[in-house]
Amino acid sequence: MANAMLRLARNLTITACLLAGCALVGGFMLFVQSLARSEPIPVNRVEGIVALTGGSERISDAVDLLARGKGDRLLITGVNGKTTKEEIARQRPDLRSVFDCCVDLDYQALNTVGNAVQTRNWARRHGFRRLLVVTSTYHMPRTLAELGHAMPEGEFLPHPVVADRLDLDGWWREPGTMKLLALEYVKFVAAVTRIGVGAPDPERATTASGGPRTVSALR
């Protein structure tokens, strides 16, 4: 009897592990399939634009959207503390006047949770509710989840940045791309799970001291 119970428990454990593995693999496939393959052309105007650091294309695209009148102000969140105003502005020297007048830099955020917290603070300070979000296509699902959690009253329109070197249709042929997508999927699942169970956000570990500063105030 005891042996039968042990076999049953073992079989149930193996079955549960197999089902969980299949769910993770299936979820990963759906995650990759859902990622945008091309950058959208924004039609509607928003109040604010938010760019998460992590690639020069993100900032360049965001500043271009601001210059085209798609938003009133731009927040670049998660800027490295050693990065200066001049270094960022040099990415788009043709739009320096727009950069000087209407761009804010956030040096506090240390990760995506911190990005969401600082975006919320910035948006509420300016009275913004409708935001255009600029980040890499693979980072967009987690970013939107964190933003929706931090700022439930907000409306977030995604503007995914698709790098030329990222082959989403042949991701399994590139070990680097496969690793990048798998890691991001794990982070996305962890974020959604944390939000779903109502676990507290580790804000102390996601933001540094101080507050966002306007570019014009940096010297």
Contacts in CASP RR format, 6 or more apart in sequence:
PFRMAT RR
TARGET T0000
AUTHOR 0000-0000-0000
METHOD contacts of the structure
MODEL  1
MANAMLRLARNLTITACLLAGCALVGGFMLFVQSLARSEPIPVNRVEGIV
ALTGGSERISDAVDLLARGKGDRLLITGVNGKTTKEEIARQRPDLRSVFD
CCVDLDYQALNTVGNAVQTRNWARRHGFRRLLVVTSTYHMPRTLAELGHA
MPEGEFLPHPVVADRLDLDGWWREPGTMKLLALEYVKFVAAVTRIGVGAP
DPERATTASGGPRTVSALR
24 189 0 8 1.000
27 185 0 8 1.000
28 181 0 8 1.000
28 182 0 8 1.000
28 185 0 8 1.000
31 141 0 8 1.000
31 181 0 8 1.000
31 185 0 8 1.000
31 188 0 8 1.000
32 168 0 8 1.000
32 171 0 8 1.000
32 181 0 8 1.000
32 185 0 8 1.000
34 141 0 8 1.000
35 137 0 8 1.000
35 138 0 8 1.000
35 140 0 8 1.000
35 141 0 8 1.000
35 160 0 8 1.000
35 168 0 8 1.000
36 137 0 8 1.000
36 140 0 8 1.000
36 158 0 8 1.000
36 160 0 8 1.000
36 162 0 8 1.000
37 137 0 8 1.000
37 162 0 8 1.000
37 168 0 8 1.000
37 169 0 8 1.000
38 162 0 8 1.000
39 61 0 8 1.000
39 159 0 8 1.000
39 160 0 8 1.000
39 161 0 8 1.000
39 162 0 8 1.000
40 158 0 8 1.000
40 159 0 8 1.000
40 160 0 8 1.000
42 65 0 8 1.000
42 70 0 8 1.000
42 132 0 8 1.000
42 157 0 8 1.000
42 159 0 8 1.000
44 157 0 8 1.000
45 69 0 8 1.000
45 70 0 8 1.000
45 71 0 8 1.000
46 70 0 8 1.000
46 71 0 8 1.000
46 130 0 8 1.000
46 131 0 8 1.000
46 132 0 8 1.000
46 157 0 8 1.000
47 71 0 8 1.000
47 72 0 8 1.000
47 123 0 8 1.000
47 126 0 8 1.000
47 127 0 8 1.000
47 128 0 8 1.000
47 129 0 8 1.000
47 130 0 8 1.000
47 131 0 8 1.000
48 71 0 8 1.000
48 72 0 8 1.000
48 73 0 8 1.000
48 74 0 8 1.000
48 75 0 8 1.000
48 123 0 8 1.000
48 126 0 8 1.000
48 128 0 8 1.000
48 130 0 8 1.000
48 131 0 8 1.000
48 132 0 8 1.000
49 62 0 8 1.000
49 65 0 8 1.000
49 66 0 8 1.000
49 70 0 8 1.000
49 71 0 8 1.000
49 73 0 8 1.000
49 74 0 8 1.000
49 75 0 8 1.000
49 131 0 8 1.000
49 132 0 8 1.000
49 134 0 8 1.000
50 62 0 8 1.000
50 74 0 8 1.000
50 75 0 8 1.000
50 77 0 8 1.000
50 115 0 8 1.000
50 119 0 8 1.000
50 122 0 8 1.000
50 123 0 8 1.000
50 131 0 8 1.000
50 132 0 8 1.000
50 133 0 8 1.000
50 134 0 8 1.000
51 58 0 8 1.000
51 59 0 8 1.000
51 61 0 8 1.000
51 62 0 8 1.000
51 74 0 8 1.000
51 75 0 8 1.000
51 76 0 8 1.000
51 77 0 8 1.000
51 134 0 8 1.000
51 135 0 8 1.000
52 58 0 8 1.000
52 77 0 8 1.000
52 78 0 8 1.000
52 112 0 8 1.000
52 115 0 8 1.000
52 133 0 8 1.000
52 134 0 8 1.000
52 135 0 8 1.000
52 139 0 8 1.000
52 143 0 8 1.000
53 59 0 8 1.000
53 76 0 8 1.000
53 77 0 8 1.000
53 78 0 8 1.000
53 79 0 8 1.000
53 80 0 8 1.000
54 136 0 8 1.000
55 136 0 8 1.000
55 161 0 8 1.000
56 91 0 8 1.000
57 161 0 8 1.000
57 163 0 8 1.000
58 134 0 8 1.000
58 135 0 8 1.000
58 136 0 8 1.000
58 161 0 8 1.000
59 76 0 8 1.000
59 88 0 8 1.000
59 91 0 8 1.000
59 92 0 8 1.000
60 91 0 8 1.000
60 92 0 8 1.000
61 134 0 8 1.000
61 159 0 8 1.000
61 161 0 8 1.000
62 74 0 8 1.000
62 76 0 8 1.000
62 134 0 8 1.000
62 159 0 8 1.000
63 74 0 8 1.000
63 91 0 8 1.000
63 92 0 8 1.000
63 95 0 8 1.000
63 98 0 8 1.000
63 99 0 8 1.000
63 103 0 8 1.000
64 92 0 8 1.000
64 95 0 8 1.000
65 71 0 8 1.000
65 74 0 8 1.000
65 132 0 8 1.000
65 134 0 8 1.000
65 159 0 8 1.000
66 73 0 8 1.000
66 74 0 8 1.000
66 95 0 8 1.000
66 98 0 8 1.000
66 102 0 8 1.000
66 103 0 8 1.000
67 95 0 8 1.000
67 98 0 8 1.000
70 132 0 8 1.000
71 132 0 8 1.000
72 102 0 8 1.000
72 126 0 8 1.000
72 128 0 8 1.000
73 102 0 8 1.000
73 103 0 8 1.000
73 104 0 8 1.000
73 126 0 8 1.000
73 128 0 8 1.000
74 102 0 8 1.000
74 103 0 8 1.000
74 104 0 8 1.000
75 103 0 8 1.000
75 104 0 8 1.000
75 105 0 8 1.000
75 106 0 8 1.000
75 118 0 8 1.000
75 119 0 8 1.000
75 122 0 8 1.000
75 212 0 8 1.000
76 88 0 8 1.000
76 103 0 8 1.000
76 104 0 8 1.000
76 105 0 8 1.000
76 106 0 8 1.000
77 106 0 8 1.000
77 109 0 8 1.000
77 114 0 8 1.000
77 115 0 8 1.000
77 118 0 8 1.000
77 119 0 8 1.000
77 122 0 8 1.000
77 212 0 8 1.000
78 106 0 8 1.000
78 107 0 8 1.000
78 108 0 8 1.000
78 109 0 8 1.000
78 110 0 8 1.000
78 114 0 8 1.000
78 115 0 8 1.000
78 118 0 8 1.000
79 88 0 8 1.000
79 105 0 8 1.000
79 106 0 8 1.000
79 107 0 8 1.000
80 107 0 8 1.000
81 107 0 8 1.000
84 218 0 8 1.000
85 105 0 8 1.000
85 215 0 8 1.000
85 218 0 8 1.000
85 219 0 8 1.000
88 99 0 8 1.000
88 105 0 8 1.000
88 215 0 8 1.000
89 96 0 8 1.000
89 99 0 8 1.000
89 100 0 8 1.000
89 215 0 8 1.000
92 99 0 8 1.000
99 215 0 8 1.000
100 215 0 8 1.000
100 216 0 8 1.000
101 216 0 8 1.000
103 214 0 8 1.000
103 215 0 8 1.000
104 122 0 8 1.000
104 212 0 8 1.000
104 213 0 8 1.000
104 214 0 8 1.000
104 215 0 8 1.000
105 212 0 8 1.000
105 213 0 8 1.000
105 214 0 8 1.000
105 215 0 8 1.000
105 218 0 8 1.000
106 115 0 8 1.000
106 118 0 8 1.000
106 122 0 8 1.000
106 211 0 8 1.000
106 212 0 8 1.000
107 208 0 8 1.000
107 210 0 8 1.000
107 211 0 8 1.000
107 212 0 8 1.000
107 213 0 8 1.000
108 114 0 8 1.000
108 118 0 8 1.000
108 207 0 8 1.000
108 208 0 8 1.000
108 209 0 8 1.000
108 210 0 8 1.000
108 211 0 8 1.000
108 212 0 8 1.000
109 115 0 8 1.000
109 117 0 8 1.000
109 118 0 8 1.000
109 206 0 8 1.000
109 207 0 8 1.000
110 205 0 8 1.000
110 206 0 8 1.000
110 207 0 8 1.000
110 208 0 8 1.000
111 206 0 8 1.000
112 139 0 8 1.000
112 142 0 8 1.000
112 143 0 8 1.000
112 146 0 8 1.000
112 187 0 8 1.000
112 191 0 8 1.000
113 146 0 8 1.000
113 150 0 8 1.000
113 191 0 8 1.000
113 201 0 8 1.000
113 202 0 8 1.000
113 203 0 8 1.000
113 206 0 8 1.000
114 146 0 8 1.000
114 203 0 8 1.000
114 206 0 8 1.000
114 207 0 8 1.000
115 143 0 8 1.000
115 146 0 8 1.000
116 143 0 8 1.000
116 146 0 8 1.000
116 147 0 8 1.000
116 148 0 8 1.000
116 149 0 8 1.000
116 150 0 8 1.000
116 151 0 8 1.000
117 150 0 8 1.000
117 201 0 8 1.000
117 203 0 8 1.000
117 206 0 8 1.000
117 207 0 8 1.000
118 207 0 8 1.000
118 211 0 8 1.000
118 212 0 8 1.000
119 131 0 8 1.000
119 147 0 8 1.000
119 150 0 8 1.000
119 151 0 8 1.000
120 147 0 8 1.000
120 150 0 8 1.000
120 151 0 8 1.000
121 211 0 8 1.000
121 212 0 8 1.000
122 128 0 8 1.000
122 212 0 8 1.000
123 129 0 8 1.000
123 131 0 8 1.000
123 151 0 8 1.000
123 154 0 8 1.000
124 151 0 8 1.000
129 153 0 8 1.000
129 154 0 8 1.000
129 155 0 8 1.000
130 154 0 8 1.000
130 155 0 8 1.000
130 157 0 8 1.000
131 147 0 8 1.000
131 154 0 8 1.000
131 155 0 8 1.000
131 156 0 8 1.000
131 157 0 8 1.000
132 157 0 8 1.000
132 159 0 8 1.000
133 140 0 8 1.000
133 143 0 8 1.000
133 144 0 8 1.000
133 147 0 8 1.000
133 156 0 8 1.000
133 157 0 8 1.000
133 158 0 8 1.000
133 159 0 8 1.000
134 159 0 8 1.000
134 161 0 8 1.000
135 143 0 8 1.000
135 160 0 8 1.000
135 161 0 8 1.000
136 160 0 8 1.000
136 161 0 8 1.000
136 162 0 8 1.000
136 163 0 8 1.000
136 166 0 8 1.000
137 160 0 8 1.000
137 161 0 8 1.000
137 162 0 8 1.000
137 166 0 8 1.000
137 168 0 8 1.000
138 166 0 8 1.000
138 180 0 8 1.000
138 181 0 8 1.000
138 184 0 8 1.000
139 184 0 8 1.000
140 158 0 8 1.000
140 160 0 8 1.000
141 188 0 8 1.000
142 184 0 8 1.000
142 187 0 8 1.000
142 188 0 8 1.000
142 191 0 8 1.000
144 156 0 8 1.000
144 158 0 8 1.000
145 188 0 8 1.000
145 191 0 8 1.000
145 192 0 8 1.000
145 195 0 8 1.000
146 191 0 8 1.000
146 195 0 8 1.000
147 154 0 8 1.000
147 156 0 8 1.000
148 154 0 8 1.000
148 156 0 8 1.000
149 195 0 8 1.000
149 201 0 8 1.000
150 201 0 8 1.000
162 168 0 8 1.000
166 177 0 8 1.000
166 180 0 8 1.000
167 173 0 8 1.000
167 174 0 8 1.000
167 177 0 8 1.000
168 177 0 8 1.000
170 177 0 8 1.000
171 177 0 8 1.000
171 178 0 8 1.000
171 181 0 8 1.000
172 178 0 8 1.000
194 201 0 8 1.000
END
